[in-house]
Amino acid sequence: MFRLWVKLIEDNHLIKDTVICDSTMDTRTHKVMNAIEKACYELDLSKPIWLDTTVKDFQRHSKCRFTRDAFIEQIPFDYMEIQVIEDEY
């Protein structure tokens, strides 16, 4: 089971979060992209843009932050953080 935790943070406080589960046989990359899309739909957000630093952080730590620069529209929080909390192959 693959699980991705998506958190919205403002002033160092968690304001909203959701956990997206995926038990398909997709690749890890597809699971991450699908989970982000589902989480953004659930949280009523546009999908963020993957910047080079975001990709590197996620590859190293299975965790990254999407700041205001990664969103096309205005966001009512400081950043969105994603973290893989369960990843079994």
Sequence and secondary structure as in RCSB ss.txt:
>XXXX:A:sequence
MFRLWVKLIEDNHLIKDTVICDSTMDTRTHKVMNAIEKACYELDLSKPIWLDTTVKDFQRHSKCRFTRDAFIEQI
PFDYMEIQVIEDEY
>XXXX:A:secstr
 EEEEEEEEETTEEEEEEEEEE SS  HHHHHHHHHHHHHHHTT       HHHHHHHHHHSEEEEEGGG SS  
SSSEEEEEEEEE  
